[in-house]
Amino acid sequence: MDKPLDTRIPVTLLTGFLGSGKTSLLGSLLRDPAMAGCAVLINEVGEIGLDHLLVQQLSEEITLLESGCLCCSVRGDLARSLRDLFKRRLSREIKALDRVVIETSGLADPAPIIHTLMRDFFLAERFRLEGVVATVDVRNVHWQLGQHEEAVKQVAMADRIVLTKCDLADSLQIAEAQERVATLNPVAQCWQSEPGKLPAGLLEGMSLYDPKTRTADTGRWLGEQAVLEQARLQATGSVFGAATPLHDDSVSTYLLRFTEPFTWADFSRAMDTLQSVVGDHILRVKGLLNVRGEAAPRVVHAVQHERYADTSLPAWPEAYGDDHDSRLVFIVRDLPRSVLDKAFAAFCG
């Protein structure tokens, strides 16, 4: 007898450590005609959201979950957003809802998110977690997987793994990354990315996410999460109650905001100095920069000692109105904000 058709809305969880290329991959996904009718939930750590600005022209339905990290304080927002999407589809406020992609923050532990999607009764009746896709920066794989438990879990719990920045790496770096990933997750399929291209067949052939087909660690992590959720329910009486933060106290997020435009040379000198002196402590930098003489904002990204090629938005976001302040989010480990302030004061006034 054939199995009954599963009509629940498929959900893809897109995860990966800070700066590993999740948003670039998401942009490639949304350009695929097969992804028409896809809604996107984007989570960012920091006082401003940026990733949604880079993909907002590719999807009509984008929700920014911006009040914290998705694996901690924002899980209630995730559940509410998915409920809202489903109700809007029923009332025909949105044309189609054929798939949902959830892009997590780079610090997110996927276990609590997977647990929520699989165990929340309302969500599990209407949505099915079809798969977890993780991005891995081949040039920083040893740093990420060697020092950050979140990165290990992201790789170990994935169905599909995309090795990114391959065009900037040599064959030895790629081979070492493949070996490291295969050691953590021997059952996941692995792709090498190409700039601006969606890896062929990335989402094809995925079915219901099944922890039993993952490593033993996956089952243990989800079991631990079930215990934590039960304890929280007993303490608060609500699944939307405050969660215990999962990140260590050494990680901080700072928003630097500047009213006056930068010259590109001054900004570059400040960033070069910070990355050369304290780059080991810089997990991620991203922001919108008002550059003197330019009408549209530049988008800047950096990880540790490396600053990626800058791009520009077509125009300042409408939501900002006439506010064209530069905004930089630094996610750092064991680094006081005063170090950042002094660098920009010294080089940029």
N, C-alpha and C positions, 0 to 999 in steps of 0.2 A: 504494500500500500504506500502510495506517495505521501510524503510529509506535507502537512498543510502549509500553504504559502504564508511566510512571515511578512505581514504588512506593516510592521512597525517601522518608524523612520530610522534609517541607519545613521549612526554617529561615528565620526572618525576623530580620535584624539591625536593631535599633533603636538609633540613634545620634543625636548632637546635643550641642552644647556645654554647658558647665556652666550649670545654671539655665534651660535652654531648654524644659523641660516634658516630658522623656522619661517620667518615672514617672507623671505625670498621664495621658499618652496610653496608657501600658501598662495603667493601671487601667481606662481606658475599653475597651481591647481585651479585657481579661479578663472584663469584664461582658457581652460579646457572647456569646449562646448558641452562635454558630458557632465559638467558640474553646474549646468543651469538649474535653478531652483535650489541652490545651496545657501543656507544661512550660516553665518560665521559668528562665533563668540570668541573674543580676544581678551586675554588676561595679561596685565602687565603689573610689575612691581614698580612703584614710584608714584610721585605726586602728579605726573602728567602721563597721558597716553600718547604714543606715537605710532605704534605699529598699525593701528586701524586707519591712520591717515594715508599710509602707503598702499593700502589695498581697497580703500573705500569706493573707488570708482569701478571696482570689479564685481561688486555684489550689492544688491539693493538692501539686503538684510545683514547688518553688522551691529553687534552689541559689544560694547566695551565694558568688561568687568574690571574696574580700576581701583577698587577700595582695598586692595591687598593681594596676597598670593592665593591662587585658586585652591591650593591644597590645604589652606588654613581658613582664613576668615571669609573667603568669598564663595565657599561651597553653597551656602544658602542662596547667594545671588545666582549661581549657576542653575540650581534647581528652579528658582523663580523664573529665570530667563527662558529655560526650556518649557516650563509650563505656559508661559506667556506666548511663546512661539506656537505651541500646539493649539492654544485657544484662538489665536489670531488666524491660524489656518482653518479651523472649524468655522469661524465667522467670515471667512473669505476676505479678511483684511489684507492678506498677502496672497499673491497669485499662486505660488507653489512652495512646497516645503518637501523636497525630495531627499535632502541630506543636510546634516549639520556637521560642521567642522569646528572643533574647539581647539584653539591655539593657547597653550598654557604659557605661563611665564617661565623663564629659563631656570628658575629656582624651584619649580614645582615638583613635588614628589607625586608621581602618578597614582600611587596606591589609593589614597583617599578619594581621588576623583573617580577612578574605576569603581571603587566600592559604592560611591554615591549613584553612579549611573546604573549599576547592576542591582542595587538593593533598595533604592527608593521606589516604593510601590507604584506611585503615579508614573514616574519616569520609565520604569522597567516595563510597564504595560503598553507604553506608547513609543518608546525609543529602544533601539538595540545598539549596544556598543559593538560596532563591526570590526574595529581594529585600532591598534595604536601604532602610529608612525613616529619614529624618533630620528632626529638629525644629529650627526656627529661631525665635528670639525676635525678633519684628518691631521691638521697641523698642531692641534692642541689636545688631542685625544688623551695623551698620557697625563697631562696636567689636570684635565677635567675628571677623568676616571680615577686618577690616583689621589685626588684631594677632596672630591665632592661626592658625597653619598647620593645626592639627588641625581647626578649624572649617571651613576651606576644603575640606579633603579630605572631611569628613563630607558636605558639601553636594554636592561634585562627583561623588562616587561613589554617590550615592543614586538609587534608582528612583522613590521617592515622597518628597515634601517636605511637611511640615506646618508652616505658619506659626502660631506660638502667640502668646498674649497679645493676640490681635486685639481682644478686648473692652476692652482697656485702652489701645488705640492709636487714633490718628485715621486717616482715609482716606489722608492723604499718607504717613504712616509705613508703612502697609500697601503702598501702591503702590511706594514706594522699596524696600521689602524684596523684593517680587515681582520688581522689575527687577534687583536685585542678585543674587538667586538664579538668575534666568533667564540672566544673563550667565555665571555659573559653570557652570550645568548646564541647557542649553536643552532637553534631552530628557526631563527628569524631570517627572512630573505633580505638580501643586501644589494643596494644600488649605489653607483657612483654618479654624482650629480654633474650636470653641465650647466653653465651660466644661462639663465633665462629659459631653460627647457625642463619640462616635467618628465621625470624618469618613466619610460614606457612601462605600462602595466602596473604602476605602483599600487593602485587601489583595486585592481582586478583580482577576482578569486578570493577575496576576504569573506569570511563568514562570521558567525557570532563569536565574540571574544570568549575564549575558554581558558581559564587559568590552569586547568589540568594539563594542557598541552605546553605550558611554560615550564620554567625551571622550578625546582623545589622552593627557591627563595620567593618566587612570586606568590605561591600559596601561603607561605609564612607571613609575608608582608600584608596580604589581604586579610588573613586571619587576625593579625595584630590590629589592623584597622577596624575590624568588626568589633573587637573587644573595646577599643577606644570609643567607637560610636555608641555602643550600649552604655558605657559609663557616662558619656556626655548626655545621653537621653535621660538617664536616671537623675542626673544632677540638675538639668535645666528643664526637663519636660518637653523639649522641642528639638527636632532635628536641625533647626535653624539656629540653635544656641551657639554661643561663642566657642570656637575650637581652640585647642591648645596649639600655640605656634610651633611649627616643626623645624624652624631654622635656628641655627645657633646664634648666640648674641654677638658674635664677632662680625656678622654681616650687617652692613648698614646701607641705607639708600638716602642719597642727598639730592635735593633739587637746587641747582644754581640758576638764578634768574638775573638777567642783565638788561637794563633799560637802554643803554647806549649801544649802537651798532658796533661790531668788531671790524677791524681790518683783518683780512684773512691771514696776513703774515703774523700779526700779534697773537691771534688765536692759535695758530700752528706752533709758535714758539712756546706758549703756555702748555699746550698739550704735549709737545715733544719733551719738555722738561719733566712734566709729571710722569709720563710713561717711562722715561729713562731712569728716573730716581725711585719712583714708587710703583712702577708698573706691575710688580708681582702682587700688589695688594688690590689692583683694579680688576674687578671681575667683568665689568661692562660699563660702557659709556654710550649714551645715545641722546640725541636732542635735535632741536630746531635752532638754527643760527641765523641771526640777522646780520648779514655782511654788508658793510658800507658800499653803497652804489649799486646794490642788487635789489630788484623789486620782489623777488620770491625768496623764501627761506631755504637755506641749505640744510640737508639732513646729514648728520654726522654719526658715525659708529666707531667704536673702538673696543678692543679686548686686550687686557694686559699691556704688552709693549707695542701692540700693532693698531694702527688706525686705518680703517678701510677707506676705499675711495668714496669721496663725498658725492651726493646727488642733490638735486633740487626738486622741491614740489612745484607744481604748475603755478601755485599762488598760495598766499597765506590762508589757512583754514577759515572758513566763514564763521565758525563758532568763536574765533578769537576777536572778531570785529576789527577795531582799529588797534588792538593790542599786538604789537610786533616785537615784544620782548624776546630775547634769546632765552631758551630753556634747555638746560643740560641736566640729565639724570646720571648720576654716578652710583653704581652698585659696587661696594668695596668691602674688603675684609681687613679688619684691624687697622683702619686708617681714619684719623679724625678729620672732620670737615675743614678745620682750620688750615690744613695743608693745601687743600684745593683753593680755598679763598686766597691764601697768600700768593699762590702761583699766578692766579688770574689778576690779582692786584698788582703784582710786580711787572707782568708783561703787557697787561691790557689796561692798566690804570683803573 
